[in-house]
Each structure stands twice: as structure tokens, then as C-alpha cells.
Amino acid sequence: MNVDELRKKANWVRNQILEMIVSANKGHIGGAFSCADILITLYYGGILRFDPDNPHWSERDRFILSKGHSSVAVYAILADLGFFAVSELNSFCQEGSMLGGHPDRSIPGIEADTGSLGHGLGIAAGLALSAKIDKKDYMTVALLGDGECQEGSVWEAAMFSQQHQLNNLVVIVDRNRQGVTDFTEDSTGLEPFAEKWRGFNWDVKEINGHSFEELLGAFQDFRSFSSPKPLVVIANTIKGKGVSFMERKLAWHHGVPTGEELKIARRELTI
């Protein structure tokens, strides 16, 4: 897809996120909106290698959604790509649905059970090391929230990754600067964030996580990096992106718009 098509697809995904959460009367809407453009670029921008007809294809790239509470965004994309029927989205978080609030491996296209924050990078590092040992050329990509980067387990995995020169590993941090109850820099501050990763001997890119041009530029050559280091892409984003009254508001980490708010959200996300 070209950039205009990616923008349209991202708007469609945000609409799906909204309607799924409204139907279920629950869901982590703010973080799903902040990472939507990142996910769209990975799946529709010719970055990730996958096959919806063969989800366990051995040569596929491995994508780990470490911030598993944003699963609703990934579900919409996987359904649209044909991993499972789009009609399944209507059952999100309903009794008997395979689509729960956090992803698990029973869902086609999902590589790992996630949502216990701070674990996704460790899983991804293990997969990347396995590929090295087996001499496979697939990439492993992990999407982390910045709030979970306050966890020590993230930095243990970061040390492991550079020690083993996992240059087949890409971490993307959804840097929306908010956690569930506070802004990251007002709780356990992460800055200087990029320098921390460099200090752990990672290559670092910092981009606008809502610019498809910058996202494509950061990702498009990740198979041909000459560096022996793993790569982290710090994608600066806005939590609640796309709906004015949700943007940068702590109350919209988890929430369901109703009444006039729902009308505004639907209007602002009109394709």
C-alpha cells in the first residue's frame, strides 16, 4: 500500500477498534489507537513476512505484541488480512469468543500469550536467538509500551539481546508517554530514553509514530542491516490518537465512549 492507502486503512482499523470496544463494553482504547499506525505499517507496508492461509509457515516473521492489552488493534488487522473471519470481531470479549482482552496462541496469527507486561522482549529475544542457531532468516519484531519499559525484565532482555548480537531482532516502543494511572515521566521517568538503549549497546532510531513516511523509512530495510546490534525504534505517539477528547488523557487508557462522546468519536473517525 502507498501512504494514502495506509492512512485510509488506519482509519478503518480505528473504527473497528471503537465499535468492538463499544459492543463489548470494555477495552483498552487509548493504547490501541496510539499503536494503530505502527501496526498498519508493519502488516500492510510490505514489512512483515506472513501467510494468512498458513499462519505457522516456518519462514514467517515473528511478531510479538508485548503490550497485549492493545490486542483489539491486532485482531482487526488479522481479520482484515484473512487469518480469521471479519465476523469474529463482533464477538470481542464476549462469552465463548476466541478474542479476549489479551492475545493468546489459539488465535491464528498470534505468536505468544502476552499482556503480563515486561515479558514480550524476553520472548522475542529467545525467538531471535533460535533463528540464529537454526540459521533461519526470519525477523522477530516486538512492540512494547513505554510504560512497561519501567520493568527490570525489559532491560535484562535488552542485555541478553546485545550479548548475542541479535541483529535479527527489532523492538518498537509505542512512546505515548502514558501508563495506566500516570504519565511516564511523572512516575518512573524513562528519559533519557534513547540514551538508555544506546547504553545497552542497541542501535536506536527515533521517529514520529503517526507518520507513515517515517515508519516506512525506519522499517523498510531492517532485513539488510549491516550492524551486529539489535535495533530499537522509539515511535513517538499520542495515546488516544484520532479522537480529540481521548488524546493524551489518562482516563482513556481503558474506557468506553457513550452518548455524545460516542457520536463525536464516530464523527471524527469517519472515513
C-alpha atoms as a printed R data frame, in Angstrom:
    type eleno elety resid chain resno       x       y      z
1   ATOM     1    CA   MET     A     1   0.000   0.000  0.000
2   ATOM     2    CA   ASN     A     2   1.083   3.573 -0.614
3   ATOM     3    CA   VAL     A     3   0.937   6.192  2.135
4   ATOM     4    CA   ASP     A     4  -2.598   7.374  1.293
5   ATOM     5    CA   GLU     A     5  -3.850   3.795  1.349
6   ATOM     6    CA   LEU     A     6  -2.125   3.189  4.671
7   ATOM     7    CA   ARG     A     7  -3.848   6.254  6.149
8   ATOM     8    CA   LYS     A     8  -7.246   5.008  4.986
9   ATOM     9    CA   LYS     A     9  -6.583   1.553  6.376
10  ATOM    10    CA   ALA     A    10  -5.513   3.017  9.711
11  ATOM    11    CA   ASN     A    11  -8.752   4.958  9.920
12  ATOM    12    CA   TRP     A    12 -10.683   1.766  9.164
13  ATOM    13    CA   VAL     A    13  -8.815  -0.062 11.920
14  ATOM    14    CA   ARG     A    14  -9.533   2.694 14.448
15  ATOM    15    CA   ASN     A    15 -13.216   2.487 13.518
16  ATOM    16    CA   GLN     A    16 -13.131  -1.262 14.125
17  ATOM    17    CA   ILE     A    17 -11.406  -0.761 17.470
18  ATOM    18    CA   LEU     A    18 -14.073   1.716 18.532
19  ATOM    19    CA   GLU     A    19 -17.006  -0.468 17.536
20  ATOM    20    CA   MET     A    20 -15.508  -3.638 19.061
21  ATOM    21    CA   ILE     A    21 -14.936  -1.904 22.391
22  ATOM    22    CA   VAL     A    22 -18.380  -0.296 22.381
23  ATOM    23    CA   SER     A    23 -20.006  -3.659 21.610
24  ATOM    24    CA   ALA     A    24 -18.051  -5.434 24.351
25  ATOM    25    CA   ASN     A    25 -18.456  -2.512 26.779
26  ATOM    26    CA   LYS     A    26 -14.782  -2.868 27.681
27  ATOM    27    CA   GLY     A    27 -11.340  -2.426 26.161
28  ATOM    28    CA   HIS     A    28  -8.033  -0.581 26.255
29  ATOM    29    CA   ILE     A    29  -8.828   2.020 23.666
30  ATOM    30    CA   GLY     A    30  -6.137   4.665 24.220
31  ATOM    31    CA   GLY     A    31  -3.111   2.452 23.641
32  ATOM    32    CA   ALA     A    32  -4.783   0.641 20.760
33  ATOM    33    CA   PHE     A    33  -5.240   3.975 18.995
34  ATOM    34    CA   SER     A    34  -1.657   5.064 19.706
35  ATOM    35    CA   CYS     A    35  -0.083   1.974 18.124
36  ATOM    36    CA   ALA     A    36  -2.504   1.547 15.198
37  ATOM    37    CA   ASP     A    37  -0.293   3.324 12.645
38  ATOM    38    CA   ILE     A    38   2.725   1.260 13.689
39  ATOM    39    CA   LEU     A    39   0.787  -1.975 13.214
40  ATOM    40    CA   ILE     A    40  -0.677  -0.855  9.901
41  ATOM    41    CA   THR     A    41   2.794  -0.116  8.555
42  ATOM    42    CA   LEU     A    42   4.154  -3.499  9.646
43  ATOM    43    CA   TYR     A    43   1.294  -5.541  8.189
44  ATOM    44    CA   TYR     A    44   0.286  -3.532  5.105
45  ATOM    45    CA   GLY     A    45   3.510  -1.713  4.265
46  ATOM    46    CA   GLY     A    46   5.354  -4.758  2.955
47  ATOM    47    CA   ILE     A    47   7.445  -5.083  6.114
48  ATOM    48    CA   LEU     A    48   6.413  -8.315  7.857
49  ATOM    49    CA   ARG     A    49   6.529 -11.656  6.032
50  ATOM    50    CA   PHE     A    50   3.436 -13.769  6.723
51  ATOM    51    CA   ASP     A    51   0.826 -16.025  5.103
52  ATOM    52    CA   PRO     A    52  -2.781 -15.845  6.362
53  ATOM    53    CA   ASP     A    53  -3.502 -19.219  4.719
54  ATOM    54    CA   ASN     A    54  -0.585 -20.802  6.577
55  ATOM    55    CA   PRO     A    55  -0.179 -18.995  9.924
56  ATOM    56    CA   HIS     A    56   2.527 -21.423 11.075
57  ATOM    57    CA   TRP     A    57   4.638 -21.083  7.918
58  ATOM    58    CA   SER     A    58   8.188 -21.737  9.102
59  ATOM    59    CA   GLU     A    59   9.662 -18.782  7.198
60  ATOM    60    CA   ARG     A    60   7.236 -16.203  8.566
61  ATOM    61    CA   ASP     A    61   8.453 -13.267 10.614
62  ATOM    62    CA   ARG     A    62   7.538 -13.466 14.283
63  ATOM    63    CA   PHE     A    63   5.597 -10.504 15.703
64  ATOM    64    CA   ILE     A    64   5.187 -10.234 19.478
65  ATOM    65    CA   LEU     A    65   2.627  -7.790 20.867
66  ATOM    66    CA   SER     A    66   4.234  -7.294 24.258
67  ATOM    67    CA   LYS     A    67   1.669  -4.617 25.157
68  ATOM    68    CA   GLY     A    68  -1.036  -7.259 24.939
69  ATOM    69    CA   HIS     A    69  -3.797  -5.004 26.236
70  ATOM    70    CA   SER     A    70  -3.800  -3.398 22.761
71  ATOM    71    CA   SER     A    71  -4.845  -6.726 21.203
72  ATOM    72    CA   VAL     A    72  -8.031  -5.237 19.761
73  ATOM    73    CA   ALA     A    73  -5.954  -3.383 17.144
74  ATOM    74    CA   VAL     A    74  -4.124  -6.537 16.068
75  ATOM    75    CA   TYR     A    75  -7.380  -8.532 15.919
76  ATOM    76    CA   ALA     A    76  -8.893  -6.060 13.443
77  ATOM    77    CA   ILE     A    77  -5.809  -6.310 11.218
78  ATOM    78    CA   LEU     A    78  -5.550 -10.107 11.343
79  ATOM    79    CA   ALA     A    79  -9.232 -10.456 10.439
80  ATOM    80    CA   ASP     A    80  -8.935  -7.982  7.570
81  ATOM    81    CA   LEU     A    81  -5.928  -9.892  6.225
82  ATOM    82    CA   GLY     A    82  -7.808 -13.201  6.301
83  ATOM    83    CA   PHE     A    83  -6.314 -15.003  9.308
84  ATOM    84    CA   PHE     A    84  -9.903 -15.476 10.502
85  ATOM    85    CA   ALA     A    85 -13.355 -14.204  9.547
86  ATOM    86    CA   VAL     A    86 -14.070 -10.488  9.999
87  ATOM    87    CA   SER     A    87 -17.365 -11.510 11.610
88  ATOM    88    CA   GLU     A    88 -15.353 -12.827 14.575
89  ATOM    89    CA   LEU     A    89 -14.608  -9.231 15.537
90  ATOM    90    CA   ASN     A    90 -18.221  -8.848 16.648
91  ATOM    91    CA   SER     A    91 -17.577 -11.358 19.440
92  ATOM    92    CA   PHE     A    92 -14.645  -9.476 21.012
93  ATOM    93    CA   CYS     A    93 -14.599 -10.114 24.772
94  ATOM    94    CA   GLN     A    94 -17.940 -11.890 24.607
95  ATOM    95    CA   GLU     A    95 -18.589 -15.235 26.285
96  ATOM    96    CA   GLY     A    96 -17.177 -18.078 24.185
97  ATOM    97    CA   SER     A    97 -15.167 -15.805 21.882
98  ATOM    98    CA   MET     A    98 -11.584 -16.638 20.969
99  ATOM    99    CA   LEU     A    99 -10.850 -12.895 21.004
100 ATOM   100    CA   GLY     A   100 -10.153 -11.981 24.606
101 ATOM   101    CA   GLY     A   101  -8.832  -8.786 26.104
102 ATOM   102    CA   HIS     A   102  -5.287 -10.135 25.759
103 ATOM   103    CA   PRO     A   103  -3.995 -12.260 22.866
104 ATOM   104    CA   ASP     A   104  -3.153 -15.946 23.052
105 ATOM   105    CA   ARG     A   105  -1.787 -18.557 20.671
106 ATOM   106    CA   SER     A   106  -5.176 -20.124 19.971
107 ATOM   107    CA   ILE     A   107  -5.832 -17.148 17.672
108 ATOM   108    CA   PRO     A   108  -4.449 -17.510 14.130
109 ATOM   109    CA   GLY     A   109  -1.617 -15.041 13.621
110 ATOM   110    CA   ILE     A   110  -0.788 -14.637 17.319
111 ATOM   111    CA   GLU     A   111   2.687 -15.862 18.288
112 ATOM   112    CA   ALA     A   112   2.610 -15.586 22.091
113 ATOM   113    CA   ASP     A   113   0.289 -15.162 25.061
114 ATOM   114    CA   THR     A   114   1.006 -11.617 26.230
115 ATOM   115    CA   GLY     A   115  -0.305  -8.908 28.478
116 ATOM   116    CA   SER     A   116   1.760  -9.539 31.593
117 ATOM   117    CA   LEU     A   117   3.933  -6.543 30.855
118 ATOM   118    CA   GLY     A   118   7.708  -6.725 30.636
119 ATOM   119    CA   HIS     A   119   7.812 -10.220 29.137
120 ATOM   120    CA   GLY     A   120   7.471  -9.663 25.395
121 ATOM   121    CA   LEU     A   121  11.071  -8.653 24.737
122 ATOM   122    CA   GLY     A   122  12.353 -11.766 26.515
123 ATOM   123    CA   ILE     A   123  10.128 -13.951 24.336
124 ATOM   124    CA   ALA     A   124  11.223 -12.102 21.199
125 ATOM   125    CA   ALA     A   125  14.901 -12.404 22.123
126 ATOM   126    CA   GLY     A   126  14.517 -16.146 22.544
127 ATOM   127    CA   LEU     A   127  12.876 -16.446 19.134
128 ATOM   128    CA   ALA     A   128  15.602 -14.346 17.526
129 ATOM   129    CA   LEU     A   129  18.341 -16.450 19.106
130 ATOM   130    CA   SER     A   130  16.578 -19.611 17.929
131 ATOM   131    CA   ALA     A   131  16.578 -18.263 14.369
132 ATOM   132    CA   LYS     A   132  20.305 -17.581 14.631
133 ATOM   133    CA   ILE     A   133  21.005 -21.096 15.912
134 ATOM   134    CA   ASP     A   134  18.842 -22.680 13.212
135 ATOM   135    CA   LYS     A   135  20.289 -20.374 10.524
136 ATOM   136    CA   LYS     A   136  16.842 -19.067  9.592
137 ATOM   137    CA   ASP     A   137  16.395 -15.632  8.040
138 ATOM   138    CA   TYR     A   138  13.084 -14.637  9.595
139 ATOM   139    CA   MET     A   139  12.940 -11.456 11.666
140 ATOM   140    CA   THR     A   140  11.449 -11.094 15.115
141 ATOM   141    CA   VAL     A   141   9.637  -7.849 15.887
142 ATOM   142    CA   ALA     A   142   8.308  -6.890 19.320
143 ATOM   143    CA   LEU     A   143   6.012  -3.961 20.079
144 ATOM   144    CA   LEU     A   144   6.440  -2.654 23.627
145 ATOM   145    CA   GLY     A   145   4.622   0.041 25.523
146 ATOM   146    CA   ASP     A   146   6.807   2.684 27.121
147 ATOM   147    CA   GLY     A   147   5.140   2.115 30.486
148 ATOM   148    CA   GLU     A   148   6.364  -1.466 30.521
149 ATOM   149    CA   CYS     A   149   9.898  -0.218 29.948
150 ATOM   150    CA   GLN     A   150   9.815   0.710 33.630
151 ATOM   151    CA   GLU     A   151  10.112  -3.056 34.276
152 ATOM   152    CA   GLY     A   152  13.537  -4.513 35.006
153 ATOM   153    CA   SER     A   153  12.833  -7.597 32.903
154 ATOM   154    CA   VAL     A   154  12.880  -5.432 29.763
155 ATOM   155    CA   TRP     A   155  16.443  -4.338 30.444
156 ATOM   156    CA   GLU     A   156  17.572  -7.866 31.318
157 ATOM   157    CA   ALA     A   157  16.303  -8.974 27.903
158 ATOM   158    CA   ALA     A   158  17.976  -5.952 26.307
159 ATOM   159    CA   MET     A   159  21.342  -7.030 27.789
160 ATOM   160    CA   PHE     A   160  20.793 -10.612 26.608
161 ATOM   161    CA   SER     A   161  19.957  -9.411 23.093
162 ATOM   162    CA   GLN     A   162  23.089  -7.319 22.637
163 ATOM   163    CA   GLN     A   163  25.270 -10.021 24.191
164 ATOM   164    CA   HIS     A   164  24.100 -12.452 21.487
165 ATOM   165    CA   GLN     A   165  24.250  -9.816 18.722
166 ATOM   166    CA   LEU     A   166  20.617 -10.343 17.773
167 ATOM   167    CA   ASN     A   167  20.561  -8.104 14.712
168 ATOM   168    CA   ASN     A   168  17.546 -10.111 13.536
169 ATOM   169    CA   LEU     A   169  15.526  -8.528 16.364
170 ATOM   170    CA   VAL     A   170  13.630  -5.232 16.115
171 ATOM   171    CA   VAL     A   171  11.912  -3.640 19.086
172 ATOM   172    CA   ILE     A   172   9.379  -0.872 18.579
173 ATOM   173    CA   VAL     A   173   8.394   1.195 21.590
174 ATOM   174    CA   ASP     A   174   4.998   2.890 21.484
175 ATOM   175    CA   ARG     A   175   6.261   6.044 23.204
176 ATOM   176    CA   ASN     A   176   2.964   7.703 24.108
177 ATOM   177    CA   ARG     A   177   4.347   8.810 27.494
178 ATOM   178    CA   GLN     A   178   1.413   7.444 29.472
179 ATOM   179    CA   GLY     A   179   0.772   4.437 31.663
180 ATOM   180    CA   VAL     A   180  -2.444   3.241 33.215
181 ATOM   181    CA   THR     A   181  -2.536   5.814 36.032
182 ATOM   182    CA   ASP     A   182   0.067   8.470 35.265
183 ATOM   183    CA   PHE     A   183   2.380   9.997 32.705
184 ATOM   184    CA   THR     A   184   5.632   8.029 32.490
185 ATOM   185    CA   GLU     A   185   7.848  10.983 33.314
186 ATOM   186    CA   ASP     A   186   5.796  11.781 36.425
187 ATOM   187    CA   SER     A   187   6.019   8.249 37.821
188 ATOM   188    CA   THR     A   188   9.238   6.373 36.985
189 ATOM   189    CA   GLY     A   189  10.782   8.605 34.355
190 ATOM   190    CA   LEU     A   190  12.385   6.988 31.311
191 ATOM   191    CA   GLU     A   191  14.386   9.886 29.926
192 ATOM   192    CA   PRO     A   192  16.984   9.997 28.516
193 ATOM   193    CA   PHE     A   193  15.225   7.040 26.905
194 ATOM   194    CA   ALA     A   194  17.182   6.744 23.646
195 ATOM   195    CA   GLU     A   195  20.483   7.036 25.501
196 ATOM   196    CA   LYS     A   196  19.486   4.199 27.817
197 ATOM   197    CA   TRP     A   197  19.084   1.882 24.820
198 ATOM   198    CA   ARG     A   198  22.362   3.079 23.338
199 ATOM   199    CA   GLY     A   199  23.978   2.413 26.684
200 ATOM   200    CA   PHE     A   200  22.756  -1.175 26.392
201 ATOM   201    CA   ASN     A   201  24.545  -1.338 23.016
202 ATOM   202    CA   TRP     A   202  21.481  -1.195 20.766
203 ATOM   203    CA   ASP     A   203  21.065   0.725 17.537
204 ATOM   204    CA   VAL     A   204  18.385   3.377 18.019
205 ATOM   205    CA   LYS     A   205  16.016   5.218 15.706
206 ATOM   206    CA   GLU     A   206  13.561   7.869 16.898
207 ATOM   207    CA   ILE     A   207  10.560   8.692 14.718
208 ATOM   208    CA   ASN     A   208   7.060  10.139 14.637
209 ATOM   209    CA   GLY     A   209   4.903   7.053 15.204
210 ATOM   210    CA   HIS     A   210   1.998   8.584 13.277
211 ATOM   211    CA   SER     A   211   3.990   9.457 10.145
212 ATOM   212    CA   PHE     A   212   3.744   6.643  7.627
213 ATOM   213    CA   GLU     A   213   6.685   8.110  5.752
214 ATOM   214    CA   GLU     A   214   8.877   7.906  8.853
215 ATOM   215    CA   LEU     A   215   7.551   4.483  9.860
216 ATOM   216    CA   LEU     A   216   8.269   3.051  6.417
217 ATOM   217    CA   GLY     A   217  11.688   4.661  6.408
218 ATOM   218    CA   ALA     A   218  12.550   3.107  9.760
219 ATOM   219    CA   PHE     A   219  11.355  -0.395  8.878
220 ATOM   220    CA   GLN     A   220  11.809  -0.975  5.171
221 ATOM   221    CA   ASP     A   221  15.449  -2.071  5.222
222 ATOM   222    CA   PHE     A   222  15.540  -3.942  8.515
223 ATOM   223    CA   ARG     A   223  16.450  -7.219  6.787
224 ATOM   224    CA   SER     A   224  19.646  -5.782  5.405
225 ATOM   225    CA   PHE     A   225  21.162  -4.032  8.416
226 ATOM   226    CA   SER     A   226  24.932  -4.416  8.467
227 ATOM   227    CA   SER     A   227  25.157  -3.660 12.182
228 ATOM   228    CA   PRO     A   228  25.627  -6.601 14.591
229 ATOM   229    CA   LYS     A   229  23.366  -4.866 17.109
230 ATOM   230    CA   PRO     A   230  19.635  -5.291 17.706
231 ATOM   231    CA   LEU     A   231  17.525  -2.284 16.733
232 ATOM   232    CA   VAL     A   232  15.011  -0.310 18.776
233 ATOM   233    CA   VAL     A   233  12.660   2.138 17.072
234 ATOM   234    CA   ILE     A   234  11.244   4.677 19.503
235 ATOM   235    CA   ALA     A   235   7.960   5.725 17.917
236 ATOM   236    CA   ASN     A   236   6.657   8.927 19.494
237 ATOM   237    CA   THR     A   237   2.874   8.667 19.557
238 ATOM   238    CA   ILE     A   238  -0.265  10.149 21.088
239 ATOM   239    CA   LYS     A   239  -2.392   7.971 23.326
240 ATOM   240    CA   GLY     A   240  -5.979   8.049 22.075
241 ATOM   241    CA   LYS     A   241  -4.818   9.287 18.644
242 ATOM   242    CA   GLY     A   242  -7.711  10.081 16.318
243 ATOM   243    CA   VAL     A   243 -10.374  11.105 18.829
244 ATOM   244    CA   SER     A   244  -9.901  14.608 20.216
245 ATOM   245    CA   PHE     A   245 -11.297  14.113 23.715
246 ATOM   246    CA   MET     A   246  -9.220  10.947 24.243
247 ATOM   247    CA   GLU     A   247  -5.846  12.269 23.110
248 ATOM   248    CA   ARG     A   248  -3.296  12.491 25.952
249 ATOM   249    CA   LYS     A   249  -5.998  11.932 28.586
250 ATOM   250    CA   LEU     A   250  -5.152   9.439 31.339
251 ATOM   251    CA   ALA     A   251  -8.812   8.494 31.725
252 ATOM   252    CA   TRP     A   252  -8.806   6.860 28.278
253 ATOM   253    CA   HIS     A   253  -6.269   4.122 28.973
254 ATOM   254    CA   HIS     A   254  -9.337   1.896 29.288
255 ATOM   255    CA   GLY     A   255 -12.822   3.168 28.610
256 ATOM   256    CA   VAL     A   256 -15.980   3.057 26.536
257 ATOM   257    CA   PRO     A   257 -17.440   6.209 24.993
258 ATOM   258    CA   THR     A   258 -21.205   6.574 25.235
259 ATOM   259    CA   GLY     A   259 -23.830   9.128 24.332
260 ATOM   260    CA   GLU     A   260 -22.435  12.352 22.904
261 ATOM   261    CA   GLU     A   261 -18.853  11.140 23.270
262 ATOM   262    CA   LEU     A   262 -19.600   8.150 21.037
263 ATOM   263    CA   LYS     A   263 -21.180  10.417 18.440
264 ATOM   264    CA   ILE     A   264 -18.085  12.631 18.449
265 ATOM   265    CA   ALA     A   265 -15.726   9.635 18.173
266 ATOM   266    CA   ARG     A   266 -17.658   8.181 15.262
267 ATOM   267    CA   ARG     A   267 -17.757  11.530 13.516
268 ATOM   268    CA   GLU     A   268 -14.035  12.172 13.947
269 ATOM   269    CA   LEU     A   269 -13.182   8.693 12.684
270 ATOM   270    CA   THR     A   270 -15.424   8.934  9.643
271 ATOM   271    CA   ILE     A   271 -13.577   7.511  6.640
